[in-house]
Amino acid sequence: MRRLLPTIAIPIPPPPPCAPAPPSAAAAAAGFSVQEVLSLLERAISTGDVLRLGRGAHALLVKTALTTHTLLSNRLVALYSLLPSPAAAIAAFHDLPHKNPHSYNTLLAALLRAPGTIPDALHLFDAVPDGSRNIVSYNTVVSSLAHHGRQEDALRLVGRLARDRSLGPGLAIDRFTVVSVATACAGIRATRPLREMHGAVLVSGMEFTIIMANAMVNAYSKVGRVDDARRVFDQASVRNTITWTSMVSGYCQAKRLDKAVQVFDMMPDKDRIAWTALISGHEQNGEEDTALELFEQMLAEGVWPTPFALVSALGACAKIGLVTRGKELHCFVLRRSIGTDPFNIFIYNALIDMYCKCGDMLAAMALFRQMPERDYISWNSMVTGFSHNGLGKQSLAMFEEMLVAGVRPTHVTFLAVLTACSHSGLVSEGHLILESMEDHGLEPRAEHYAAYIDALGRNRQLEEATEFIKDLPSRIGPGTAGSWGALLGACRLHGNIELAEEVAEFLFRLEPGNSGRYVMLSNIYAAAGQWDDARRVRGLMKEKGLRKDQAYSWIEVRSGKHVFIAEDMSHREADEIYEMLGKLLDHMRIAGDPTEHQVDLC
């Protein structure tokens, strides 16, 4: 195993015998027993009172000469570990006359609490003498590395544990090792070490505790092996709500929503976390209507929603454009939180996103202005909202305000601003914004170039757009299909058939399975009255087995969504709908010729 970042030197003296020193005569003379001093230290640790009780206990240790007592001195290290800086704990550690494994493990835990001192902890771990490094030492370091996002280092250390023969045959993994490894594997989706650890547990005959089962179910789900997660779930002798919820989440992550519902229905106790997992799973997998139905069912059963359940419900409203239902959820939050601030930044962001996607920018802006704090998601939602609702200048103004506020823009921000420039005819502004991305540490992606190409195309600069695209492979490689698609759209807008044919040939080679490109070329021919060419392109689609995605329309009535496709008769009120359409058509025919049906308004 490679050495792990020995950045500073913590001198480690050779360990003397680890037997604790006997109570000193000074302590006896002062009338204090070891138990009394230990009780004072434990009270200081449990209350976190380092400055008053802690310093008093330390002074008592010095006064009574009990600093030579290993147990008491170890507790003093633990006490100073509560401070934000580990300096006092390190000093107390160096004052220890007799260091045992617990001494090293206590300081390791103190150094591993913050990312900045992890290198010091790793150096200390390497310097621990033989006989003082045990399974607790390994577990402490592995758990902290996994917690601080250094999963690969954590797994390498587990490999070192398996090879560390100097620790003797008595050293073996325990349940804490298993949980830490499972957490690390889940963080980086590492399947092999997870299965190896699982196998080691089975071979060793170790008791499979509920905490281990929960960690394994969650990890297998995260690495995409939901069937293995289900086997662990089925073999667990005891399950709690975490076990059940982890299994529900695992099936949702695997897009197996029917199985998720099946497990959820079997749960003996459905808490708000389990409901949240099922609701968010449906919302994230495109089942927005079901997510809203589950949310209503949760409320009907008297379960109070978590903030994340509210965010998922609002996200479902945003995706399918149910602004009335979104407003009802907004009012629900306000109604249940009279006299307090019911919002956190996640709910604020979800509400803003919902209002933006439903086209109510006034409501979105009002919420944005009243937010006590904003993150980059808040700003991106507003910049994107103005852009997608055709308010290009407002989008650019919000972008400028974002920069003035010192918020770093992301790729999403720039895509929204470039789209706003395209829809508002601001070509020169778009070019400057595209060039400024590198000033913010961002490399333009294919979608950013496509948005700029769209701006050129809408502005009738088709020749410039074509030359720009031909130079793109040197910047982004082969990912130019989006830019050619934007140019094809511009050809349709301006009726340039000759260029459209050339662009379509590129696209047919780049994306042979994209039916939308064939449909667009066919529509360009049809708009120009070239019906034979339009039919020829449709014939090519048929030969290749390509089909156009079926378009649909929808309308929101009383917080419910009604979806229709062409000549649709599946709606339960289809007869009444078509009867009303017939009446509207009659009125439209009359209104179409005002001389045929005049009304005297005098």
C-alpha positions as CSV (number, residue, x, y, z in Angstrom):
1,M,0.0,0.0,0.0
2,R,1.3,3.5,-0.8
3,R,2.1,5.8,2.1
4,L,-0.8,8.1,3.0
5,L,0.2,11.7,3.1
6,P,2.7,12.0,6.0
7,T,2.7,15.8,6.0
8,I,3.8,16.7,9.5
9,A,5.9,14.9,12.0
10,I,4.3,14.1,15.4
11,P,7.2,12.7,17.5
12,I,6.3,9.3,18.9
13,P,8.6,8.2,21.7
14,P,9.3,4.5,22.3
15,P,6.5,3.0,24.4
16,P,7.4,2.1,27.9
17,P,5.5,-0.7,29.7
18,C,1.8,0.0,29.5
19,A,0.9,-1.0,33.0
20,P,-0.8,2.0,34.8
21,A,1.0,3.6,37.6
22,P,-0.4,3.1,41.1
23,P,-2.3,5.9,42.8
24,S,0.2,8.5,44.0
25,A,0.8,9.4,47.6
26,A,0.0,13.0,46.7
27,A,-3.4,12.0,45.6
28,A,-4.0,10.1,48.8
29,A,-2.7,13.0,50.9
30,A,-5.0,15.4,49.1
31,G,-8.0,13.2,49.9
32,F,-8.8,12.4,46.2
33,S,-9.2,8.9,44.8
34,V,-8.7,7.8,41.2
35,Q,-12.4,7.2,41.0
36,E,-13.3,10.7,42.1
37,V,-10.9,12.3,39.6
38,L,-12.2,10.0,36.8
39,S,-15.8,10.9,37.7
40,L,-14.9,14.6,37.3
41,L,-13.3,14.0,33.9
42,E,-16.2,12.0,32.7
43,R,-18.6,14.7,33.8
44,A,-16.6,17.3,31.9
45,I,-16.6,15.1,28.8
46,S,-20.3,14.3,28.9
47,T,-21.3,18.0,29.4
48,G,-18.6,19.4,27.0
49,D,-17.5,21.8,29.7
50,V,-13.8,21.9,28.8
51,L,-13.1,25.4,30.0
52,R,-14.4,25.1,33.6
53,L,-14.8,21.4,34.7
54,G,-12.1,20.2,32.2
55,R,-9.4,22.7,33.3
56,G,-10.3,22.0,36.9
57,A,-9.9,18.3,36.4
58,H,-6.6,18.8,34.7
59,A,-5.4,21.0,37.5
60,L,-6.4,18.3,40.0
61,L,-4.5,15.7,38.0
62,V,-1.3,17.8,38.2
63,K,-1.8,18.7,41.9
64,T,-2.3,15.1,42.9
65,A,0.4,13.8,40.6
66,L,-2.1,11.5,38.9
67,T,-0.9,12.5,35.5
68,T,1.1,9.2,35.6
69,H,-2.2,7.3,35.7
70,T,-2.7,6.0,32.1
71,L,-6.5,5.7,32.3
72,L,-6.9,9.3,33.7
73,S,-4.5,10.8,31.2
74,N,-6.2,9.0,28.3
75,R,-9.5,10.6,29.4
76,L,-7.7,13.9,29.5
77,V,-6.8,13.5,25.8
78,A,-10.4,12.6,25.1
79,L,-11.6,15.7,26.9
80,Y,-9.3,18.1,24.9
81,S,-10.4,16.3,21.7
82,L,-13.7,18.1,22.1
83,L,-12.0,21.4,21.3
84,P,-12.1,22.7,17.7
85,S,-8.3,22.6,17.5
86,P,-6.5,19.3,18.3
87,A,-3.4,21.2,19.7
88,A,-4.4,20.6,23.4
89,A,-5.2,16.9,22.8
90,I,-1.8,16.5,21.1
91,A,0.0,18.1,24.0
92,A,-1.9,15.9,26.5
93,F,-1.0,12.9,24.4
94,H,2.7,13.8,24.5
95,D,2.6,14.2,28.3
96,L,1.4,10.6,28.7
97,P,4.2,8.6,30.4
98,H,2.6,5.3,29.4
99,K,0.9,5.1,26.1
100,N,-1.4,2.1,25.4
101,P,-3.6,1.3,22.3
102,H,-6.4,3.4,23.7
103,S,-4.1,6.5,23.9
104,Y,-3.3,6.3,20.2
105,N,-6.9,5.6,19.2
106,T,-8.2,8.5,21.2
107,L,-5.8,11.0,19.5
108,L,-6.5,9.4,16.1
109,A,-10.2,10.0,16.6
110,A,-9.5,13.7,17.5
111,L,-7.3,14.3,14.4
112,L,-9.8,12.6,12.1
113,R,-12.7,14.9,13.0
114,A,-11.8,17.6,10.5
115,P,-10.5,17.2,6.9
116,G,-7.6,19.5,7.6
117,T,-5.9,17.3,10.1
118,I,-6.5,13.9,8.4
119,P,-2.9,13.9,7.0
120,D,-1.6,14.3,10.6
121,A,-3.8,11.4,11.6
122,L,-2.5,9.2,8.8
123,H,1.1,10.0,9.8
124,L,0.3,9.1,13.4
125,F,-1.4,5.9,12.3
126,D,1.8,4.9,10.4
127,A,3.9,5.7,13.5
128,V,1.9,3.7,16.0
129,P,4.2,1.0,17.5
130,D,3.7,-2.7,17.0
131,G,1.2,-4.0,19.5
132,S,-0.6,-0.6,19.8
133,R,-2.3,-0.6,16.4
134,N,-5.4,-2.7,16.6
135,I,-8.7,-3.2,14.8
136,V,-10.1,-0.1,16.5
137,S,-7.3,2.0,15.0
138,Y,-8.1,0.7,11.5
139,N,-11.9,1.2,12.0
140,T,-11.4,4.7,13.2
141,V,-9.3,5.7,10.2
142,V,-11.4,3.8,7.6
143,S,-14.7,5.3,8.9
144,S,-13.3,8.8,8.9
145,L,-11.9,8.5,5.4
146,A,-15.2,7.2,4.0
147,H,-17.1,10.0,5.8
148,H,-14.8,12.7,4.4
149,G,-15.1,11.6,0.8
150,R,-11.8,9.7,0.6
151,Q,-13.4,6.3,-0.2
152,E,-10.5,5.0,-2.3
153,D,-8.0,5.6,0.5
154,A,-10.4,3.9,2.9
155,L,-10.6,0.8,0.8
156,R,-6.8,0.7,0.4
157,L,-6.4,0.9,4.1
158,V,-8.7,-2.1,4.4
159,G,-6.4,-4.0,2.1
160,R,-3.5,-3.1,4.4
161,L,-5.5,-4.4,7.3
162,A,-5.8,-7.8,5.6
163,R,-2.0,-7.9,5.0
164,D,-0.9,-6.6,8.4
165,R,0.6,-9.8,9.8
166,S,2.4,-7.9,12.6
167,L,-0.9,-7.5,14.4
168,G,-1.1,-11.2,15.1
169,P,-3.7,-13.9,14.3
170,G,-6.2,-12.5,16.7
171,L,-7.0,-9.4,14.5
172,A,-10.1,-9.8,12.4
173,I,-12.7,-7.6,10.9
174,D,-15.7,-6.7,13.0
175,R,-19.1,-5.1,12.3
176,F,-17.7,-1.6,12.3
177,T,-15.2,-2.6,9.5
178,V,-18.1,-4.0,7.5
179,V,-20.2,-0.9,7.9
180,S,-17.3,1.4,7.0
181,V,-16.4,-0.6,3.9
182,A,-20.0,-0.7,2.8
183,T,-20.3,3.1,3.2
184,A,-17.1,3.6,1.2
185,C,-18.2,1.2,-1.6
186,A,-21.6,3.0,-1.8
187,G,-19.9,6.4,-2.2
188,I,-17.8,5.4,-5.3
189,R,-20.1,2.5,-6.5
190,A,-17.3,-0.1,-6.0
191,T,-18.9,-3.5,-6.5
192,R,-15.9,-5.8,-6.1
193,P,-14.6,-4.8,-2.6
194,L,-18.3,-4.8,-1.4
195,R,-18.8,-8.4,-2.5
196,E,-15.4,-9.5,-1.1
197,M,-16.3,-8.0,2.3
198,H,-19.7,-9.7,2.2
199,G,-18.0,-13.0,1.4
200,A,-15.6,-12.6,4.2
201,V,-18.5,-12.0,6.6
202,L,-20.2,-15.2,5.4
203,V,-17.0,-17.3,5.6
204,S,-16.1,-16.1,9.1
205,G,-19.5,-16.9,10.5
206,M,-19.8,-13.4,12.0
207,E,-23.2,-12.5,13.3
208,F,-25.0,-10.4,10.8
209,T,-26.4,-7.5,12.8
210,I,-29.2,-5.2,11.7
211,I,-26.7,-2.3,11.3
212,M,-24.6,-4.4,9.0
213,A,-27.7,-5.5,7.0
214,N,-28.8,-1.9,6.6
215,A,-25.4,-0.8,5.3
216,M,-25.2,-3.8,2.9
217,V,-28.7,-3.2,1.5
218,N,-27.9,0.5,1.0
219,A,-24.5,-0.2,-0.6
220,Y,-25.7,-2.9,-3.0
221,S,-28.5,-0.6,-4.1
222,K,-26.1,2.3,-4.7
223,V,-23.7,0.1,-6.8
224,G,-26.6,-1.1,-8.9
225,R,-27.0,-4.6,-7.6
226,V,-30.5,-4.4,-6.3
227,D,-31.0,-8.2,-6.5
228,D,-28.1,-8.7,-4.1
229,A,-29.6,-6.1,-1.9
230,R,-32.8,-8.0,-1.8
231,R,-31.0,-11.2,-0.9
232,V,-29.4,-9.5,2.1
233,F,-32.8,-8.0,3.0
234,D,-34.5,-11.4,2.8
235,Q,-31.8,-13.1,4.9
236,A,-31.8,-10.4,7.7
237,S,-33.3,-12.0,10.8
238,V,-34.4,-8.6,12.1
239,R,-35.4,-5.6,10.1
240,N,-36.2,-2.0,11.2
241,T,-37.6,0.9,9.2
242,I,-34.2,1.7,7.9
243,T,-33.9,-1.8,6.4
244,W,-37.3,-1.5,4.7
245,T,-36.7,2.1,3.5
246,S,-33.3,1.2,2.1
247,M,-34.9,-1.6,0.1
248,V,-37.6,0.7,-1.2
249,S,-35.0,3.3,-2.2
250,G,-32.9,0.6,-3.9
251,Y,-35.8,-0.5,-6.1
252,C,-36.5,3.1,-6.9
253,Q,-32.9,3.7,-7.9
254,A,-33.1,0.6,-10.2
255,K,-36.3,2.0,-11.8
256,R,-38.3,-1.0,-10.5
257,L,-41.1,1.0,-9.1
258,D,-43.5,-2.0,-8.9
259,K,-41.1,-3.8,-6.6
260,A,-40.6,-0.6,-4.5
261,V,-44.4,-0.4,-4.0
262,Q,-44.6,-4.1,-3.2
263,V,-41.9,-3.8,-0.4
264,F,-43.5,-0.5,0.8
265,D,-46.9,-2.2,1.1
266,M,-45.4,-5.0,3.2
267,M,-43.8,-2.6,5.7
268,P,-45.2,-3.0,9.2
269,D,-44.7,0.6,10.1
270,K,-44.5,3.2,7.4
271,D,-42.8,6.4,8.7
272,R,-42.4,9.7,6.9
273,I,-38.9,8.7,5.6
274,A,-40.3,5.7,3.8
275,W,-43.1,7.7,2.3
276,T,-40.5,10.2,1.1
277,A,-38.4,7.5,-0.5
278,L,-41.4,6.2,-2.5
279,I,-42.7,9.6,-3.5
280,S,-39.2,10.9,-4.6
281,G,-38.5,7.6,-6.4
282,H,-41.6,8.0,-8.5
283,E,-41.0,11.7,-9.2
284,Q,-37.4,11.1,-10.3
285,N,-38.4,8.2,-12.6
286,G,-41.0,10.2,-14.6
287,E,-44.1,9.0,-12.7
288,E,-45.1,12.5,-11.6
289,D,-48.9,11.8,-11.4
290,T,-48.3,8.7,-9.2
291,A,-45.9,10.8,-7.0
292,L,-48.7,13.3,-6.4
293,E,-51.2,10.6,-5.7
294,L,-48.8,9.0,-3.1
295,F,-48.3,12.5,-1.5
296,E,-52.1,12.9,-1.1
297,Q,-52.3,9.3,0.3
298,M,-49.6,10.1,2.8
299,L,-51.5,13.2,4.0
300,A,-54.7,11.2,4.2
301,E,-53.1,8.7,6.5
302,G,-52.0,11.5,8.9
303,V,-48.3,11.4,8.1
304,W,-46.6,14.8,8.2
305,P,-44.4,15.3,5.1
306,T,-40.7,15.8,5.3
307,P,-39.2,18.8,3.4
308,F,-37.9,16.4,0.8
309,A,-41.3,14.9,0.2
310,L,-42.6,18.5,-0.4
311,V,-39.7,19.2,-2.7
312,S,-40.5,16.0,-4.7
313,A,-44.2,16.9,-4.9
314,L,-43.4,20.4,-6.1
315,G,-40.9,18.9,-8.6
316,A,-43.7,16.7,-10.0
317,C,-45.9,19.8,-10.4
318,A,-43.1,21.6,-12.2
319,K,-42.4,18.7,-14.6
320,I,-46.0,18.4,-15.8
321,G,-47.0,22.1,-15.4
322,L,-49.6,21.8,-12.7
323,V,-49.4,25.3,-11.4
324,T,-52.7,25.1,-9.5
325,R,-51.6,22.0,-7.6
326,G,-48.2,23.7,-7.0
327,K,-50.0,26.7,-5.5
328,E,-52.1,24.4,-3.3
329,L,-48.8,22.9,-1.9
330,H,-47.5,26.4,-1.4
331,C,-50.6,27.3,0.6
332,F,-50.4,24.0,2.5
333,V,-46.9,24.9,3.8
334,L,-48.0,28.4,4.8
335,R,-51.2,27.2,6.4
336,R,-49.5,24.6,8.6
337,S,-46.7,26.9,9.7
338,I,-48.6,30.0,10.9
339,G,-46.3,32.3,13.0
340,T,-43.1,30.6,11.9
341,D,-40.9,30.6,8.8
342,P,-42.0,27.3,7.2
343,F,-39.4,27.3,4.5
344,N,-35.9,26.1,4.1
345,I,-33.7,26.7,1.1
346,F,-34.7,23.4,-0.5
347,I,-38.4,24.3,-0.4
348,Y,-37.8,27.9,-1.6
349,N,-35.8,26.5,-4.6
350,A,-38.5,23.9,-5.4
351,L,-41.2,26.6,-5.3
352,I,-39.2,28.9,-7.5
353,D,-38.5,26.1,-10.0
354,M,-42.1,25.2,-10.1
355,Y,-43.3,28.7,-10.7
356,C,-40.6,29.2,-13.4
357,K,-41.5,26.1,-15.2
358,C,-45.2,26.9,-15.0
359,G,-44.6,30.4,-16.4
360,D,-45.5,32.5,-13.4
361,M,-42.3,34.6,-13.2
362,L,-43.9,37.2,-10.9
363,A,-44.5,34.6,-8.2
364,A,-41.0,33.2,-8.7
365,M,-39.4,36.6,-8.4
366,A,-41.4,37.4,-5.3
367,L,-40.2,34.3,-3.6
368,F,-36.6,34.8,-4.8
369,R,-36.5,38.3,-3.3
370,Q,-37.8,37.2,0.1
371,M,-35.3,34.3,0.5
372,P,-33.1,34.9,3.6
373,E,-30.2,33.1,1.8
374,R,-29.7,32.0,-1.8
375,D,-27.4,29.4,-3.3
376,Y,-26.4,28.9,-6.9
377,I,-29.5,26.7,-7.5
378,S,-31.7,29.7,-6.6
379,W,-29.9,32.0,-9.1
380,N,-29.8,29.3,-11.8
381,S,-33.6,28.8,-11.5
382,M,-34.3,32.4,-12.0
383,V,-31.8,32.9,-14.9
384,T,-33.2,29.7,-16.6
385,G,-36.8,30.7,-15.8
386,F,-36.6,34.0,-17.5
387,S,-34.8,32.4,-20.4
388,H,-37.3,29.6,-21.0
389,N,-40.2,32.0,-20.7
390,G,-38.9,34.3,-23.5
391,L,-37.7,37.1,-21.3
392,G,-34.2,37.2,-22.6
393,K,-33.2,40.7,-21.3
394,Q,-34.5,39.8,-17.8
395,S,-32.4,36.6,-17.9
396,L,-29.3,38.6,-18.8
397,A,-30.0,41.1,-16.0
398,M,-30.4,38.4,-13.5
399,F,-27.1,36.8,-14.7
400,E,-25.3,40.2,-14.2
401,E,-26.9,40.5,-10.7
402,M,-25.7,37.0,-9.9
403,L,-22.1,37.9,-10.8
404,V,-22.3,41.1,-8.8
405,A,-23.5,39.0,-5.8
406,G,-20.3,37.0,-6.1
407,V,-22.1,33.7,-6.9
408,R,-20.0,31.5,-9.3
409,P,-22.0,30.6,-12.4
410,T,-22.2,26.9,-13.5
411,H,-22.5,25.3,-16.9
412,V,-26.3,25.4,-16.4
413,T,-26.2,29.1,-15.9
414,F,-24.3,29.8,-19.1
415,L,-26.6,27.4,-21.1
416,A,-29.6,29.4,-19.9
417,V,-28.1,32.8,-20.7
418,L,-27.0,31.6,-24.2
419,T,-30.5,30.3,-24.8
420,A,-31.9,33.7,-23.7
421,C,-29.6,35.4,-26.1
422,S,-30.7,33.1,-28.9
423,H,-34.4,33.7,-28.3
424,S,-33.9,37.5,-28.0
425,G,-31.7,38.0,-31.0
426,L,-28.7,39.1,-28.9
427,V,-26.0,37.4,-31.0
428,S,-23.1,39.6,-30.1
429,E,-23.9,39.4,-26.4
430,G,-24.1,35.6,-26.8
431,H,-20.7,35.5,-28.4
432,L,-19.2,37.5,-25.5
433,I,-20.8,35.3,-22.9
434,L,-19.6,32.1,-24.6
435,E,-16.0,33.5,-24.6
436,S,-16.3,34.6,-21.0
437,M,-16.9,31.0,-19.7
438,E,-13.2,30.3,-19.5
439,D,-12.8,33.4,-17.3
440,H,-15.0,31.6,-14.8
441,G,-13.0,28.4,-14.9
442,L,-15.6,26.6,-17.2
443,E,-14.9,24.9,-20.6
444,P,-17.8,25.3,-23.0
445,R,-19.6,22.1,-23.8
446,A,-21.4,20.9,-26.9
447,E,-24.7,22.3,-25.7
448,H,-23.3,25.8,-25.2
449,Y,-22.0,25.8,-28.8
450,A,-25.4,24.5,-30.0
451,A,-27.2,27.4,-28.2
452,Y,-24.8,29.9,-29.9
453,I,-25.4,28.3,-33.3
454,D,-29.1,28.6,-32.7
455,A,-28.6,32.3,-32.0
456,L,-26.7,32.7,-35.3
457,G,-29.4,30.7,-37.2
458,R,-32.3,32.7,-35.8
459,N,-30.5,35.9,-36.9
460,R,-30.2,34.6,-40.5
461,Q,-26.4,34.2,-40.1
462,L,-26.5,30.7,-41.6
463,E,-23.1,30.9,-43.4
464,E,-21.4,32.1,-40.2
465,A,-23.1,29.3,-38.3
466,T,-22.0,26.7,-40.8
467,E,-18.3,27.8,-40.7
468,F,-18.4,27.9,-36.9
469,I,-19.7,24.3,-36.7
470,K,-17.0,23.0,-39.1
471,D,-14.4,24.3,-36.7
472,L,-16.1,22.7,-33.6
473,P,-14.5,19.2,-33.8
474,S,-11.1,20.7,-32.9
475,R,-12.7,22.1,-29.7
476,I,-15.1,19.4,-28.5
477,G,-14.4,16.4,-30.7
478,P,-17.2,14.5,-32.4
479,G,-20.1,15.8,-30.3
480,T,-21.5,18.3,-32.9
481,A,-24.9,16.7,-33.5
482,G,-26.7,19.3,-31.4
483,S,-25.1,22.2,-33.3
484,W,-26.0,20.7,-36.7
485,G,-29.5,20.1,-35.3
486,A,-29.8,23.8,-34.3
487,L,-28.7,24.8,-37.8
488,L,-31.3,22.5,-39.4
489,G,-33.9,24.2,-37.3
490,A,-32.7,27.6,-38.6
491,C,-33.0,26.2,-42.2
492,R,-36.6,25.4,-41.5
493,L,-37.2,28.8,-40.0
494,H,-35.8,30.6,-43.0
495,G,-36.8,28.1,-45.7
496,N,-33.2,27.4,-46.9
497,I,-33.8,24.0,-48.5
498,E,-30.3,23.6,-50.1
499,L,-28.5,24.1,-46.8
500,A,-31.1,21.9,-45.0
501,E,-30.3,19.0,-47.3
502,E,-26.6,19.3,-46.7
503,V,-27.0,19.6,-42.9
504,A,-29.5,16.7,-42.9
505,E,-26.9,14.4,-44.6
506,F,-24.4,15.2,-41.7
507,L,-27.1,14.4,-39.1
508,F,-28.2,11.2,-40.8
509,R,-24.6,9.9,-40.5
510,L,-24.1,11.2,-36.9
511,E,-27.5,10.1,-35.6
512,P,-28.9,7.4,-37.8
513,G,-31.5,6.4,-35.2
514,N,-32.9,9.9,-34.5
515,S,-36.3,10.0,-36.2
516,G,-36.7,13.8,-35.4
517,R,-34.1,14.7,-38.0
518,Y,-36.0,12.9,-40.7
519,V,-39.3,14.5,-39.6
520,M,-37.8,18.0,-39.7
521,L,-36.4,17.6,-43.2
522,S,-39.7,16.2,-44.3
523,N,-41.5,19.2,-42.8
524,I,-39.0,21.6,-44.6
525,Y,-39.9,20.0,-47.9
526,A,-43.6,20.1,-47.1
527,A,-43.5,23.8,-46.2
528,A,-41.8,24.5,-49.6
529,G,-44.5,22.4,-51.4
530,Q,-42.0,19.7,-52.4
531,W,-44.4,16.9,-51.5
532,D,-42.6,14.1,-53.4
533,D,-39.4,14.8,-51.4
534,A,-41.4,14.9,-48.2
535,R,-42.9,11.5,-49.0
536,R,-39.4,10.2,-49.9
537,V,-38.0,11.1,-46.5
538,R,-41.0,9.6,-44.7
539,G,-40.3,6.4,-46.8
540,L,-36.7,6.4,-45.7
541,M,-38.0,6.5,-42.1
542,K,-40.2,3.5,-42.7
543,E,-37.4,1.5,-44.3
544,K,-35.2,2.1,-41.3
545,G,-37.9,1.2,-38.8
546,L,-38.0,4.7,-37.3
547,R,-41.2,6.2,-35.9
548,K,-42.0,9.7,-34.8
549,D,-42.7,10.1,-31.1
550,Q,-46.4,10.6,-30.6
551,A,-47.2,14.2,-29.6
552,Y,-49.9,15.0,-27.0
553,S,-51.7,17.9,-25.5
554,W,-52.8,18.4,-21.9
555,I,-54.9,20.7,-19.9
556,E,-55.1,21.3,-16.1
557,V,-58.6,21.3,-14.6
558,R,-59.2,21.5,-10.9
559,S,-55.6,20.5,-10.1
560,G,-55.8,17.5,-12.4
561,K,-54.1,16.8,-15.7
562,H,-56.0,15.6,-18.7
563,V,-53.9,14.3,-21.6
564,F,-55.0,14.0,-25.3
565,I,-53.5,12.7,-28.5
566,A,-54.8,13.1,-32.0
567,E,-58.3,11.6,-32.5
568,D,-58.1,10.3,-28.9
569,M,-61.3,8.6,-27.6
570,S,-59.8,7.1,-24.4
571,H,-60.9,10.0,-22.1
572,R,-64.0,9.1,-20.0
573,E,-65.7,12.3,-21.2
574,A,-64.7,12.0,-24.8
575,D,-68.3,12.3,-26.1
576,E,-69.0,15.5,-24.3
577,I,-65.5,16.9,-25.3
578,Y,-66.1,16.2,-29.1
579,E,-69.6,17.6,-28.8
580,M,-68.2,20.8,-27.4
581,L,-65.5,20.9,-30.1
582,G,-68.2,20.6,-32.8
583,K,-70.0,23.6,-31.3
584,L,-66.7,25.6,-31.2
585,L,-66.0,24.7,-34.8
586,D,-69.5,26.0,-35.8
587,H,-68.8,29.3,-34.1
588,M,-65.4,29.5,-35.7
589,R,-66.9,29.0,-39.2
590,I,-69.3,31.8,-38.6
591,A,-66.6,34.1,-37.1
592,G,-64.4,33.3,-40.1
593,D,-66.6,35.4,-42.5
594,P,-67.8,38.5,-40.7
595,T,-70.0,39.6,-43.6
596,E,-71.9,36.3,-43.4
597,H,-73.1,36.9,-39.8
598,Q,-73.1,40.6,-38.6
599,V,-74.5,41.7,-35.3
600,D,-76.0,45.2,-34.9
601,L,-74.3,46.7,-31.8
602,C,-76.4,49.9,-31.9
